[in-house]
Amino acid sequence: MNADGWIEEEEFYLWFRMKLPRSYIKRDYMYLSKKICQYLPISTAKTILRCNGKEWNVTLTSIVRRRLVNGWKQFVVDNKLKKGSVLLFELVEATSSAVIFVVEVQG
């Protein structure tokens, strides 16, 4: 497993790991790993984060630095994330109409 946030292919799914800085806890956005962006639709897309049997609707922006907005803060609050929390994002669907990540809180 690559702890540096690099994309890995495991059983056909791409994933990246993110250690959350304080700014991602305080604000309603999270920039995505640049390595995953090549697998995502180029336009703004509705995105679902699945974690611990629940789902959160967020938006994937289409700007140069791709980020999750409009719902990210609620995901942080509901999962009691804090500075230094480590999340594993597994990309399970990426079409022009929807993006789905399964997210595992690892610490």
C-alpha positions, 0 to 999 in steps of 0.5 A: 500500500502506498502511503504517499497518496499515489494512485494504485490499482487494486482489483480494478479500482483506483485509490489515493490516500489523503492526510487531512490538513487543518484547512480541509477541516475548517473549509467546505472544500478538499483538493483532490490528488492530481494523480486521480484527476486524469480518471475523472470527468472534465466537467463539474460532476455530482459526486457521492462519498460513501463511508461507514454505510452512509452517503454524502452528496458533494460536487466535483469542480471542473476548475484547474485544481479539482476539488470536492465542495458543497457538502465536504464540510458536512462529511467532515463533521459527520465523520468527526474528522480532525487535522491529521485524519487519514482517508483512503478514497477508492474511485468506484465510478467516474462518468460524466453524470456521476462520480462515486468514491468509497471512503475509509477513515484510517486514522 
